[in-house]
């Protein structure tokens, strides 16, 4: 099959072909999902240097374990379960090792920041948009973990309340409450910007 054929295929069909060891289908599936996985981890993880590693690890798990997915219709939920598990694994590892402060990251304890001039010209709107995106990401990263994962799965990954409940091993009511509280905290935190 030509490569363009895979680009037009529905997600579920790509999953089925991937489960039958069609490497081109698996490649297209991973290419299609990598931005979503990266976005989820960029909102979940407070440390930027972990995002690429977690994304790569999640996509590798997809490639290795695609045959274990029983129902191809549940691919998104299954993928988000992988993302959630990796995120929680990372949190557990973090609890076992001490925090390291980067000299490039500005915190209350560390006000040293290395600044390199950007030689590229950017339109004013692009700068404002990038700045606002970073402010929103930081606001999401500052949410308590259970709120953060619920809001990301709902708003960025597009999962239903039921799917989020399944992924997080919670009740639908708990999920709705967490999302409502996360939205409230975000609205309060971003009032002066939006």
N, C-alpha and C positions, 0 to 999 in steps of 0.2 A: 504494500500500500504506500502511496506517496505521502511524504511528511505533512503536506497541507491538509490531507484528509483527516488526520488526527486533531488538528487545530479546530475543526468544525464539529467534532464529536461532542455529544453531551457528556457531562462528568461521569454519570453512571456507566455509560458504555466504555469509557476509558478505564474505569475501575475493573469492569468485567474482563477486558482484554489484558489488563495488567496482571490480573489473577491467573491468566492463562499464559504467563511468561512472555507477553508481547512487550519487549523492551522499549519500543518507540512509543507505545501507549503509556507506559510507566513514565518515560521521560517527559511526555507532554503533560501528564497528570501532575508531576512534581513541578514543572515549569509554571503551570497554571496556579498552583497553590502556594508557591514559595513566598510571594508578596504578602499574602494573608497571614501566613505563619510568622514571617518576619515582623509584620505590623503588630500581631498579637503579643509577641515577646517584647517588642519595643515599648509597649504600654505596660506590660507586666513587670519587666525587670528594671530595677533602678540603676543597674550598672550596664552602660551601653556596650562595654566590651563582652558581655555575656550573650547579647542578642544574636549575633551571627553564629556563635557556637551552638546555642540552643536551637536555632532555626535549622542548622545543618543536622544536628542530632535528631530532631523531629522528622525531617525529611528522610533521613537514613532509616529511621524506624518504620516509616511508611513503606519504603522500598523493600525492606526486609520482611515485613509482617503483613503485606497486602493480602496474602493468601488466607490469613486468619480471619479476615473480615467476612462474616457470614452473609450479610445483606448489603449489597453495593449501594442501596438507597441510604444507608446509614453512614456513608463515608464521612460526611462533614462532622457528625457527632463523634465518630471514631477518631478522626484527626484531632478534634478539640479535646478529646480525652487524653490523647498522646501529649498535646501541648500542656494541658493541666498537670498531668503526672510529671512531666519534665520540670515544669515550673516549681511544683511542690518538692520534687527531689532536690532542686537547686536551693530552695529555702532551707531544707534540712541540712544540706552540706554547709550552707552559710552559717547555720547555728553552731556547727562543729568547728569552724575556723574563724579566727579573729578578722575583724574588718581591716582593710587596707585603704588608706587614704591616698588618692592620686594627687600629685601636685598640680595636675591640670584641672581638677574638679574643685570648684569653689564651694566651700562649706563654711559654717560658722567658725569651726575650729581652724580652718585652713583658708586664708584669704589670698594665698599666692596663686596667681593664674598666669600661665604662659600665653602670650598673645602673639599670634603670627598674622601679619597683614594679608588680607585677601586681595590679590591683584586683579581679580575679575570684577568688572562692573556689573552690578545687579540693579534692576529697576527697583524703585522705592517700594512698590506694592509687593514685590517678591520678598523683600526683606521683612516687611511687616507680616506677611503671610507665614514666613518661616518662623519668625519670632512668636507669633500667636500659636502656631502649631507646637512649638517647644513649651510654651506656657501651659497649653492644654495637656500635653504629655506629662509634664511635671505634676500638674494637678491630679491626673489619674494615677500616677506613680505614688503620690502621697496618700491615696485612699488606703484604708485597711485592706489587707489581702483578700478577704472574702468578698468585699464590695468591688474591689478592682477586677477580680477574675469574672465576677457576674456581669459587670457593666461591659467588659471587653467582649465576652462571649455573646452578649445581646447586641451591642451597638456596632462592633467591628466585625464579628463573625456572623451575625444575623441569625443566631440560634433562637429557637422558641423557648418559652419558660420551661416547658417540659424537658426539652433537650438539655438545658442548662442544669436543671434539677438532677437529671441522670448523670451528667458529667461531673457535677460537684457532690454527688451523693447527698442531696438535700431535698426538702419538700418544695413543691411549686410555690407555696406561700412564703417560705423562707427566701426563695430566689426573688420573688416579686418585692419583698421587703428590702432585700439587699440592694436591688437595682434602684428602687425608689429612694433609699437613703443615699446611695452613691450619687444619683442625679442631684439630690438636694445639696449634698456637700460640694459637688462640682459647681452648681449654680452660685452658691455662696462664695466659693473660692475664686470664681471667674467673673463676679459681678462687675468689677472695675475694668475688665477687658472687653467684655461682650455686652 
